[in-house]
Structure formats: C-alpha cells, structure tokens
Amino acid sequence: MFSLGRALQGVALAACLLVSGCSLFGTSRPQPDPLPVPSGALKVAPAWTAALGAASGVGFVPVVVNDSVWAAAENGAIARLDLATGRVQWQVSAGKPLTSGVGTDGSIAVVASRDGELIAVGEDGARKWTARLGGEVVTPPAVADGTVVLRTSDNRVLAFDVETGKQRWTFQRQNPPLVLRNSGGIAIAPGVAFVGMPGGRLVALTLANGVPRYDVPLAQPKGANELERIADVVGTPLVIGRDLCAVTYQGRIGCVEVTNGNSIWSKEFSSASGFDVDNRGLIAADSEDTVQAFDRRGTSLWTKKGYARRRLSAPLIAGSAVAFGDFQGNVLWLSRADGSLLAISRTDGKAIVAPAASAGSTLVVQTSGGTLHAFRTE
C-alpha cells in the first residue's frame, strides 16, 4: 500500500484548525533530508525575477511561448514578460481572485476565477471574452487548434471557441467519492484532447465535438477505504511520438498507444505531482520524493533517494538536466543521465509547487509567493 501522506495532509490540517492549540505534527515532525552537495558540473546563473504581487498555487504554471513568458497569480494578476530580460510587457487584472492560469497559445491567455468564470485576454492584455463554468477549475486550461479545453473540479470537461468564448461541448463521467485537488491536466494534439481523470483513467476526446475516442484505465483504484482508493491521474498526460504517457497517485505510471489507448507498459507507482518525458523516457518523483527514470518501454534506468519530505514538484527535462522545485524554494538540477545532483538554484524561499517552463537555455519557475525566477544554464 502506498503512503497517503500528501492526500491526508489537507484533511489533517483542516481537522487541526478546528481544535484550539492543536499541533499537527507535534514535537517530532520529521525533517526533510538535507540536500546533497552538488557536483557543480552544470553552471546555472540567475537571469531575472519578477513579482506578480500575490500567492500562487499548483494551478499557476508559467508558460513560455516564443520569446514571452505568460503567468498569473491568485490576486487576479495576468502578465506577459520578455523571456530574455523579465521586462513586463503588460500586466492586467482579471478583477477577481483566480484558481488557475495561464493557458495560452501565444495569442490568447485564459484563466479561471474562483467564482467559476473563464476569462480570456488577447496578446496585448485586452479582455476578449468571459464564459461561465458552473464549477471550479484548479489546473490550467489547454489552448490549441482554436479551442480552449478545461476540466472542472466536478469532473466535467468543457471546450470553448478560442475567438468567441462560445461553449462547443461538454463531457462528463461519474466522480469517485474522493478526488485530489491536484487534478490531472489536459494535452491537445491535432484534433484530439487527452484528459487525465480521477480513478486513474485516460480519456481521448475528439476536439471538434467531444466524442470519446477511447476511455481506458492506467490504474485501478484499490484499498479498504475511499482514501486508499484514490488513484487520480496527476500532472498532465504527455504525447511523445506514438505514445501517450501519464502517472497517477496510488496507482501506476506508464504509456498507451496514442491512437487507440492500448497499453504499452505500466508499473506500480505513486506520484503527487506529475512527470516529464523525452525521447529517452520518463522521469518522475514518487510520493516519497524518490526520483526515478524509466526508458520508453518502462525499464528502470536509475533511482535517486535523498530528497524525502522535500515535496518535489513535477520535473522539467531541460537538455542534459532535470529540474525539480522543492518546498524551500530550491531548484534542484539533476543529471538526466544518472540522477546525480548537478546544481542548486535559490529563489525567494517559498515553495515551488508547479512545474517549471523553459526555452533554450532559460528556465522559469513560479514560487507559491507569486514571484517568477529565471535561470540560465551555461
């Protein structure tokens, strides 16, 4: 049975807050592993920082498109910055608190508000349209092929026209009793949206009309109670070549054939954050913050311990390195080849809970304090 640590953390905290003087972890709270000494084999330099002025959680992922960085924060800030310098090209306010953003194709940015509204602004920051969702969105919308696709917390998948905001279709399947707030994202390939769902399922929806092409299990929920049966897809499913890959909490990691959903490989695994993939294979941190690498057919390449209780973010593969964020605001650069620690970059000390974004030698992370930090590798 996998550890329920992260799923139970919010439940325990909520219960604790109801009791005056409660200490959630007592005096023996386990401490994170001390960071290993980096080899220094990778040279990383700070490039710039930019503050959005408010906190931001797991749904606030910076996006790099061409020479711009798009980002948002919980206070309603939406910004476009120059990738090279961090100069703010424009910053506008959605006028209300946000729960996720930004989804963008480089010409439009879409965010979701706390009161269930989808808000779109153009590449100049001017508002284009709004649409009511009837539910909360906690992961960034996907924008491609003239369509905005998102999933609400009540398990509906909605699609909107990118120019007008008119709803095109909706898809829904039954909700399990308990789901993670860190729900699966959406990947769009030509004509198809791939959605990670609660219960460990991968759904391929025709982009034009929402008709399912397939709906297949990556993992099967199991356990003695509803908490133990949580097996949601976390992070965003990723398409590479003919493979569609994903990872679940308390379930499995693996890939299916992108055309029909037939299983290629899967292994028992639990992730609370997500994974990344390149031509060599998949990399993910499990629920105990052990980093593992697999080849394209699921053979284990290497495993690295030493990061327990660091709450590693989803990774980003950046050339010869793999970048993770941790709860102390560190960016950890691991070797793509063997997982050894190459370098550590410091931010504002706030947790990094969302994956980084990159282009060329520049990598951008957004901390939970709402600050963007860019680094350049040499």
Residue pairs with C-beta under 8 A, 6 or more apart in sequence:
1 223
1 228
2 249
2 250
2 270
2 287
3 270
3 287
3 288
4 227
4 228
4 250
5 287
6 249
6 272
6 287
6 311
7 180
7 227
7 230
7 249
7 250
7 272
8 227
10 181
12 24
13 24
16 22
16 23
16 24
30 309
31 309
32 307
32 308
32 309
32 310
32 326
32 327
32 328
33 289
33 306
33 307
33 308
33 309
33 310
35 307
35 330
35 332
35 341
35 344
36 306
36 341
37 341
38 333
38 341
38 342
38 343
38 344
39 340
39 341
39 342
40 342
40 343
41 335
41 340
41 342
41 343
42 320
42 321
42 333
42 342
42 343
42 377
42 378
43 343
43 377
43 378
44 331
44 333
44 343
44 345
44 375
44 376
44 377
44 378
45 375
45 376
45 378
46 345
46 373
46 374
46 375
47 86
47 362
47 374
47 375
47 376
48 85
48 86
48 373
48 374
49 86
49 348
49 371
49 372
49 373
49 374
50 79
50 81
50 86
50 88
50 371
50 372
51 369
51 370
51 371
51 372
52 71
52 72
52 73
52 75
52 77
52 79
52 91
52 366
52 370
52 371
52 372
53 73
53 75
53 77
53 370
54 73
54 74
54 75
54 76
54 77
54 370
55 73
55 74
55 75
55 368
55 369
55 370
56 72
56 73
56 74
56 354
56 366
56 367
56 368
56 369
56 370
57 74
57 353
57 354
57 368
58 138
58 139
58 181
58 182
58 353
58 354
59 99
59 100
59 101
59 137
59 138
59 139
59 140
59 354
60 71
60 72
60 73
60 74
60 98
60 100
60 101
60 102
60 140
60 354
60 366
60 370
61 102
61 140
61 354
61 355
61 357
61 366
62 69
62 70
62 71
62 102
62 354
62 356
62 357
62 364
62 365
62 366
62 372
63 69
63 70
63 71
63 102
63 103
63 104
63 140
63 357
64 70
64 83
64 357
64 358
64 359
64 362
64 364
65 104
65 105
65 106
66 83
66 106
66 359
67 82
67 83
67 84
67 359
68 80
68 81
68 82
68 83
68 89
68 106
69 80
69 81
69 82
69 83
69 86
69 357
69 364
69 372
69 374
70 78
70 79
70 80
70 81
70 102
70 104
70 109
71 78
71 79
71 81
71 101
71 102
71 366
71 372
72 78
72 79
72 94
72 98
72 101
72 102
72 109
72 111
73 98
73 370
74 97
74 98
74 99
74 370
75 93
75 97
75 98
75 370
76 93
76 94
76 95
76 96
76 97
76 98
76 113
77 91
77 92
77 93
77 94
77 370
78 91
78 92
78 93
78 94
78 101
78 102
78 109
78 111
78 121
78 125
79 88
79 89
79 90
79 91
79 92
80 88
80 89
80 90
80 91
80 109
80 123
80 125
81 87
81 88
81 89
81 372
82 89
83 359
83 362
83 364
83 374
84 362
86 372
86 374
90 124
90 125
91 125
92 121
92 125
92 127
94 111
94 113
94 119
96 113
96 114
96 115
96 117
97 113
97 114
98 111
98 112
98 113
98 114
99 112
99 113
99 114
99 136
99 137
99 138
100 111
100 112
100 137
100 138
100 139
100 140
100 141
101 109
101 110
101 111
101 112
101 140
101 141
102 109
102 110
102 111
102 140
103 109
103 110
103 111
103 140
103 141
103 142
103 143
103 148
103 150
104 110
104 143
105 143
105 144
105 162
106 123
107 122
107 123
108 120
108 121
108 122
108 123
108 128
108 143
108 162
109 120
109 121
109 122
109 123
110 118
110 119
110 120
110 141
110 143
110 148
111 118
111 119
111 141
112 118
112 119
112 133
112 136
112 137
112 141
112 150
113 119
114 136
116 132
116 133
116 134
116 135
116 136
116 137
117 130
117 131
117 132
117 133
118 130
118 131
118 132
118 133
118 137
118 141
118 148
118 150
118 160
118 165
119 127
119 130
120 127
120 128
120 129
120 130
120 148
120 162
120 165
121 127
121 128
122 128
128 163
128 165
129 164
129 165
130 165
131 160
131 165
131 166
131 167
133 150
133 152
133 158
134 152
135 152
135 153
135 154
135 156
136 152
136 153
137 150
137 151
137 152
137 153
138 153
138 181
138 182
138 183
139 150
139 151
139 182
139 183
139 184
139 185
139 186
139 236
140 185
141 148
141 149
141 150
141 186
142 148
142 149
142 150
142 185
142 186
142 187
142 188
142 193
143 149
143 162
143 188
144 188
145 188
145 190
145 191
145 207
146 161
146 162
146 163
147 159
147 160
147 161
147 162
147 168
147 188
147 193
147 207
148 159
148 160
148 161
148 162
149 157
149 158
149 159
149 160
149 186
149 188
149 193
149 195
149 205
149 207
150 157
150 158
150 186
151 157
151 158
151 183
151 184
151 186
151 195
151 197
152 158
153 179
153 181
153 183
154 175
155 172
155 173
155 174
155 175
155 179
155 197
155 198
156 170
156 171
156 172
157 170
157 171
157 172
157 186
157 193
157 195
157 203
157 205
157 210
158 167
158 169
158 170
159 167
159 168
159 169
159 170
159 193
159 207
159 210
160 166
160 167
160 168
161 167
161 168
168 208
168 209
168 210
169 209
169 210
170 210
171 203
171 205
171 210
171 212
173 197
173 201
173 203
173 215
175 198
176 198
176 199
176 221
176 226
176 229
176 230
177 226
178 226
178 227
178 229
178 230
179 198
179 230
179 232
180 198
180 230
180 232
180 234
180 249
182 234
182 272
182 273
183 196
183 198
183 232
183 233
183 234
184 195
184 196
184 197
184 198
184 232
184 233
184 234
184 235
184 236
184 237
184 246
185 196
185 235
185 236
185 237
185 274
186 193
186 194
186 195
186 196
186 236
186 237
187 193
187 194
187 236
187 237
187 238
187 239
187 244
188 194
188 207
189 239
189 258
191 206
191 207
191 208
192 204
192 205
192 206
192 207
192 213
193 204
193 205
193 207
194 202
194 203
194 204
194 205
194 237
194 239
194 244
194 258
195 202
195 203
195 204
195 205
195 237
196 202
196 232
196 233
196 234
196 235
196 236
196 237
196 246
197 203
197 232
197 233
198 230
198 231
198 232
198 233
199 217
199 221
199 231
199 232
200 217
200 218
200 219
200 220
200 221
200 231
200 232
200 233
200 248
200 251
200 252
201 215
201 216
201 217
201 218
201 233
202 214
202 215
202 216
202 217
202 218
202 233
202 237
202 244
202 246
202 256
202 261
203 212
203 214
203 215
204 212
204 213
204 214
204 215
204 244
204 258
204 261
205 211
205 212
205 213
206 212
206 213
213 261
214 260
214 261
215 261
216 256
216 261
216 262
216 263
218 233
218 246
218 248
218 251
218 252
218 254
218 256
218 266
219 231
219 248
219 250
219 251
219 252
219 266
220 231
220 251
221 229
221 230
221 231
221 250
221 251
222 228
222 229
222 231
223 229
223 250
228 250
229 250
230 249
230 250
231 248
231 249
231 250
231 251
232 248
232 249
233 246
233 247
233 248
234 247
234 248
234 249
234 271
234 272
234 273
234 274
235 246
235 247
235 271
235 273
235 274
235 275
235 314
235 355
236 274
237 244
237 245
237 246
238 244
238 245
238 246
238 275
238 276
238 277
239 245
239 258
240 277
240 278
240 279
240 296
241 258
242 257
242 258
242 259
243 255
243 256
243 257
243 258
243 264
243 296
244 255
244 256
244 257
244 258
244 261
245 253
245 254
245 255
245 256
245 275
245 277
245 282
246 253
246 254
246 255
246 275
247 253
247 254
247 269
247 271
247 274
247 275
247 282
247 284
248 269
248 270
248 271
249 270
249 271
249 272
249 287
250 270
250 287
251 268
251 269
251 270
252 266
252 267
252 268
252 269
253 266
253 267
253 269
253 271
253 275
253 282
253 284
253 294
254 263
254 264
254 265
254 266
254 267
254 298
255 263
255 264
255 265
255 266
255 282
255 296
255 298
256 262
256 263
256 264
257 264
264 297
264 298
265 297
265 298
266 298
267 294
267 298
269 284
269 286
269 292
270 286
270 287
271 284
271 285
271 286
271 287
272 287
272 311
273 284
273 285
273 312
273 313
273 314
273 353
273 355
274 284
274 314
274 315
274 355
275 282
275 283
275 284
275 314
275 315
276 282
276 283
276 284
276 314
276 315
276 316
276 317
276 322
276 355
277 283
277 317
278 317
278 336
279 296
280 295
280 296
280 301
280 336
281 293
281 294
281 295
281 296
281 301
282 293
282 294
282 296
283 291
283 292
283 293
283 294
283 315
283 317
283 322
283 336
284 291
284 292
284 314
284 315
285 291
285 292
285 307
285 312
285 314
285 315
285 324
286 292
288 308
289 307
289 308
289 309
289 310
289 311
289 312
290 303
290 304
290 305
290 307
290 308
291 303
291 304
291 307
291 312
291 315
291 322
291 324
291 334
291 339
292 300
292 302
292 303
292 304
293 300
293 301
293 302
293 303
293 336
293 339
294 300
294 301
295 301
302 338
302 339
303 339
304 334
304 339
304 340
307 324
307 326
307 332
310 326
310 327
310 328
311 326
311 327
311 351
311 353
312 324
312 325
312 326
312 332
313 324
313 325
313 326
313 352
313 353
313 354
313 355
313 356
314 324
314 354
314 355
315 322
315 323
315 324
315 355
316 322
316 323
316 355
316 356
316 357
316 358
316 363
317 336
318 356
318 358
318 363
318 377
319 336
319 377
320 335
320 336
320 337
321 333
321 334
321 335
321 336
321 342
321 343
321 377
322 333
322 334
322 335
322 336
322 339
323 331
323 332
323 333
323 334
323 356
323 358
323 363
323 365
324 331
324 332
324 334
325 331
325 332
325 351
325 352
325 353
325 354
325 355
325 356
325 365
325 367
326 332
326 351
326 352
327 351
327 352
327 353
328 349
328 351
329 346
329 347
329 348
329 349
329 350
329 351
329 352
329 367
330 344
330 345
330 346
330 347
330 352
331 344
331 345
331 346
331 347
331 352
331 356
331 363
331 365
331 373
331 375
332 341
332 344
333 341
333 342
333 343
333 344
333 345
333 377
334 340
334 341
334 342
335 341
335 342
345 373
345 375
347 365
347 367
347 371
347 373
348 367
348 369
348 371
348 373
350 367
350 368
350 369
350 371
351 367
351 368
352 365
352 366
352 367
352 368
353 368
354 365
354 366
356 363
356 364
356 365
357 363
357 364
358 364
361 376
361 377
361 378
362 374
362 375
362 376
363 374
363 375
363 376
363 377
364 372
364 373
364 374
364 375
365 372
365 373
365 375
366 372
366 373
367 373
